[in-house]
Amino acid sequence: MNFKIKGLRWYMAGLLMLVTTINYIDRTSLGVAGPTLKDKLHIDEQQFAFIIMFFQISYMVMQPISGRLLDWFGTKIGFTLAVVWWSVANMLHAFACTPLQFGIFRALLGIGEAGNFPGVAKTNAEWFPPKERTMATGVANFGSGTGALIA
């Protein structure tokens, strides 16, 4: 049985937008939850800055590495690994009892989330002809603003 779904690649662009939205909710919700977390975990301003820095450094370092991993594993496996990694890392935050643990979990989150934009680029390259890639990228990137707004 062979059937085709009309406009399937645009559904893929929508899924990329959804995953990017989730990525940005995970990333930006710390700013909203910060005051409560500082109180609950007894985090001072310097520790909070280090927690944010742990995420930023791990994200920055992993961006090119994530792209390489996506090339090695392929889009399906590589992107799936990134989403599973950042989902588990995000869940681990619930178990943080100290600022150091929270910082480690934020670093793990940054490692996984770094795969989102290389994954979006690779998926768009595989699913869209060159004349539609910028529109597809725009649809996916719409998720970053949406996620930040929701957070």
Helices and strands as residue ranges (DSSP letters): H 8-41, H 45-73, H 75-92, G 93-95, H 99-113, H 116-127, H 130-150
